[in-house]
Amino acid sequence: MSDEIYNIIIQGANELDIDLPPTAEAAFRAYYDFLKRRGQFVNLTTISGTGEVARLHFLDSISLLKATSFIGAKVIDVGSGAGFPGIPLKIAEPTIDLTLLDATGKKVSFLTDLCIELNISAACINARAEEAAHLPDKREQYDIAVARAVAKLNILGELCLPFVRVGGSFIAMKSVDTDEEIAEAQNAIATLGAEIKEVFDYNLHDTDIKHRYIQINKVVKTPEKYPRRFARIQNSPL
């Protein structure tokens, strides 16, 4: 990764008022190189240009640091794929206790190799979210759950909020044209024991692209029956 590309990350982080640690430059360089070598092989991302990776993956991921304090937080990235947003968050805030969860074995193998390559400590788990969330060592054990997925918010909420402890947060990464989706998810969020704290829109550095994160705070325990089987979640969303 060229110096110019890392400058994109630094400038974007400065715009977001995020201070990156001295280790971030080498880590982001290694991450980019690893994606270039392995990403297409395991069909992880269609974004391949260096500037696009810097803005649409790395900067987009660390923007979540604006939502709440991640210092020392126990964080689970649900449906992590190529490691977004979890790995960039860990690079930017090394004190995070990170778990990367994905249902696809090849992606989890990639994540495991990536963590070794970057010398990052993280738990890489191959499991379906709706099953893992019922395990005693996973259920309501995390300070923060994050997800950057295409599923609608009412579905994501049921998959992610059961991982979050009372007083913690689920942060969903979305596009800015999701007002109707957020309104539709209000019942699901309340049913799962949570409430929306903030909807934050931001521009990606040096582009006209706007993205959004939605911070949802857990206020009471999620009823034991949630999450349901995925087919039920899809067919009868809350």
N, C-alpha and C positions, 0 to 999 in steps of 0.2 A: 504494500500500500504506500503510495507516494506521500511525501510531506504535505503536498497540497490537499490530499484527501483527509489526512489527520487534522489539518487546519480547519476543514469543514466541521469536524466533530468538536474541536475546541471552540470555534466561533459560535456554533449552535448551542453548545453548553453554556457559553457566556451569556448568550441571549436569554437562556432559560434561568440564568443566575445559579448554575450548577458548577461546583468546583470539582474537577476530576483529580484523582490521586496521581502521583508520579508514575505509578505502575500502569496507568490506563493506556498510554500510547503503545507500549510493546504488546499489551494484551489485545487491543483492537487491531493492530497490524497482524498478529498471529491469527486472530479470529477471521479476518478477511481472507488471508492466505488459505486457511483451512476450508472456508466456504468455497473458495475458487477451485480447490483441488477436489473436494468431496461433495459439494452441494448439489451439483447437477446429477452426479452419480446416484444419489439417493432421492432425487426429485424433491428437494426441500424448498427451493425458492425459485421464482421466475425472475426475480430482481437480480441483475448481475453486474451492471455498471458500477464502477467504484464510487462515484458520487451518489448514485441511487442507494447503494448499500449503506453508505455513511449517513444519509438523510432518512431514508425510509425504513431502515432496520435499526441502526445503532442509535441515532438521535431520537427517533420516535420512541424507542424503548426507554431510554433514560429520562424522557420527559415525565415519566410517572413519579420521579423523585420530587416533583413539584406538589404531588397530591398529599403526601404525608411523610413522616420520618421513617426511613428504612433502616436507620442505624441499629444494628444488632437484632433486626427483626427476623422472625422465622417466616419465610416466604415460600409459597408453592406456586409454580407456573403451570397452569392446567392447559394441556394440549400444546406443549412447548415447541414441537416441530424442530426447527433449526436452532432453537434456543432463545427465541424472542418472545417476550421481553426479558426473561430471567437472566440470561448470561450477561447482556450489557448492563443490567442493573447491578449484578454482582461485581462486574469490572469497575463500575462507577462508585459503588459502595461495598467494599470488600468485607465489611462486618456482617453482611447478610448471611443468614443460615438458609441455604437454598435447596429446594426440592424441585426437580424437573419431572413432570408427569406426562407421559404420552402413551396412547394405546397401540402404536405401531412399533414393532420390534426393531425395524431398521433405523427408525428415527432415534430410538433410545440408544442403540449401538453407536450411532453418530454422536449423540450427546455425551456418551461415556468417553469416547475417543477425544472429543473436543475438550472436555474438562481435563483430561490428562495432558493434552497438547498445551492448554493454557495454564496448567498447574492450578486449577480451580477446584476447590472442594465443594461438591454438590451431590445430593442423592439423585440418581437417575432411575426412575421407576417406570416399568412397562406394565401399565394397567389402565383399565377404563375408569374414568372419573366417577361414574355413578356407582361403581363397585368399591373403589378405593375409599370413597367418602364414608362408607359404612364400617371401615376398619377402625378399631379403638385407638390405634396409634396414629391415625390420620384425621379422624373426625374431630372437628373443632379444636385442632392442635396448632393452627397457624395464625400469626398476627395479620398476615396479608396474603390474599390470593390474587393472582393477576392472570389475565387471559387476553390474547389477541387472536380472536377467532371470528369466523363469519356467522356463527350461529346467532340467532336473535337473543336479545337480552333476557327475556323470560326463561329461555332454555339455558343460557349460560349461568344465570343466577342459580337455577336448581342444581347445576353441576358443580358450581364453585362455592357457594355460600356455606354448604355443610362442612367444608374444610376449615372455616374461619371461626376463631374463638369469639365469644361475646366481648365486644369492645374493639374487635379488629375490623378490617376492611377488605372488601372485594373491589378491585379496580379493573374495569373493563375498558379495552381500547376499541374505539369505534370511529366511524366517519361522522361528519357534522350533520348529515341529513338523517338523523336518527331520532328526531323529536317524537314522531309517532310511535316508534319502537319503544322508547322510554316510557311513554304514556301507557302503552299496552302492558308493560312489565310491572306496573305499580302493584297490582294484585299479587303477582308472584313474589316480589320483593318483600311485601308485608307478610305474606303467608310463610315465608322462609325465615322470618324473624329479623328483618333488616329495614333500612330506610336510606334513601338517596341523600348523601351529604352535599355533593358538588358535581356539576357538569362543567367541564373546563375545555374550552376550544383554544387551539394554538396553531400557529403557522410553522411548518417545517422550514428550517433555515434556508434562506435564499431561494424560496419557491413561493408559488401562490397556493400550494396545497395546504388545506386545513384539516387537522385531525381533532379528535375529541377523546377525553377519558371521562369515565363516569365512576365516581367513588361512592360505594355503597357500604354503609356502616352496619355491623351486626349489633343488634340491641338486645335480643333474647335468643335462646337456643333454638335451633332449627328442629321442628318436629321429626321424630325418629323415622317416619316413613319416607322422608325425602333424603336423597334423590331417589326417584322411582327408576324402573327399568327404562333404558333409553328409548325404546319403541313407544312406551307410554308417554314419556316426556315430549317426544316429537308429535305424537298423535293427539295428545290432550294437554297442551301447555297450560301452566297455571295462569 
